[in-house]
Amino acid sequence: MMKKLLGITLVAALLAALPPLGLDNNYLRSATFDTVTVARRDTVWGIAARYTTDEGQASRLAAAIIEINGLGADGAIRVGQRLQVPVLRRDNAPQLAGR
């Protein structure tokens, strides 16, 4: 009984210490997406940078693009591939840096 209680307490402490997965990345909670077809020389980072001028936001968006599209950790993409890009909205307008 004591081992079980200790195990439960340890698991609860670990879960409390870890940041919630994806909860700090608003892009992972977005319900709005653009579809982008990968062109020659495109990278996930480059695509993300087209949607925001803030480097921190671009980093979070790149991570979200990788996760949402099931890409490998390196973010490798190929020409012609179609990617779902989550878009944050403010005042009913997509946040885009310019395409």
Order of alpha helices (4+ residues) and beta strands (2+ residues): alpha-beta-alpha-alpha-beta-beta-beta
